[in-house]
Amino acid sequence: MRTSDRVYVETAIIISGTDSRGRRFEENTKAVVLSRRGAEIVSKQTLVPQQVLTIQCLKTGVDTGVGRFPLRKPQGLSPGHGH
């Protein structure tokens, strides 16, 4: 049972964090699904479950701050694309 509706919309964001080799990264990308409890994002980075990320919305300038975000791999995406 869902606790909030999902909105299928592309929203420009910046994600930043540390990659699996310990190097800092920043990437202009997009969120493709939004809900009250989270978002699905597209990334060229190889993201891992509970990775620490900062997410900023380019339209509003709102920054999530630093947090750990759950990760799931959708079907049909090639390696290196996290959602």
C-alpha positions in Angstrom: 0.0 0.0 0.0 1.4 3.4 -1.0 1.5 6.2 1.5 1.7 8.9 -1.2 1.1 9.2 -5.0 3.9 9.1 -7.5 4.3 11.9 -10.0 6.0 11.0 -13.3 7.8 14.2 -14.3 11.4 15.0 -15.2 13.0 17.5 -12.8 16.5 18.9 -13.2 18.7 18.2 -10.2 22.4 18.2 -9.1 23.6 15.2 -7.1 26.9 15.1 -5.3 28.7 12.7 -3.1 31.7 10.3 -3.0 32.1 7.5 -5.6 33.1 3.9 -4.8 36.8 4.9 -5.2 36.5 7.7 -2.6 36.5 10.5 -5.2 34.0 13.4 -4.9 31.6 13.9 -7.7 28.9 16.3 -8.8 26.5 15.5 -11.6 23.7 17.5 -13.4 21.0 14.9 -13.9 17.3 14.5 -13.4 14.7 13.0 -11.2 12.1 11.1 -13.2 9.5 10.1 -10.5 8.7 12.2 -7.4 6.7 11.3 -4.3 6.4 12.6 -0.8 8.8 9.9 0.4 11.4 10.1 -2.3 12.4 10.2 -6.0 13.8 8.0 -8.7 16.9 9.6 -10.3 19.0 8.8 -13.3 22.8 8.9 -12.8 26.0 8.1 -14.7 27.6 7.3 -11.3 27.5 3.8 -9.9 25.4 4.3 -6.8 25.2 1.8 -4.0 22.5 1.3 -1.3 22.6 3.7 1.6 25.1 5.9 -0.3 25.5 9.4 1.2 24.3 12.0 -1.4 23.3 15.6 -1.6 20.5 16.4 -4.0 19.6 20.0 -5.1 16.6 20.9 -7.3 17.8 23.3 -10.0 14.4 24.9 -10.5 13.8 25.9 -6.8 17.4 25.8 -5.5 16.2 23.6 -2.6 18.9 21.4 -1.2 18.2 18.1 0.6 21.2 18.4 2.8 23.3 15.3 3.2 21.5 12.0 3.6 21.5 8.3 3.0 19.1 7.2 0.3 17.8 3.7 -0.4 18.6 2.4 -3.9 16.9 0.0 -6.1 18.0 -1.1 -9.6 15.1 -0.9 -12.1 14.9 -3.4 -14.8 16.2 -2.5 -18.2 19.0 0.0 -17.1 22.5 -0.7 -18.0 25.2 -0.8 -15.3 26.3 2.6 -14.2 22.8 4.0 -14.0 21.3 4.3 -10.6 17.8 5.1 -9.6 
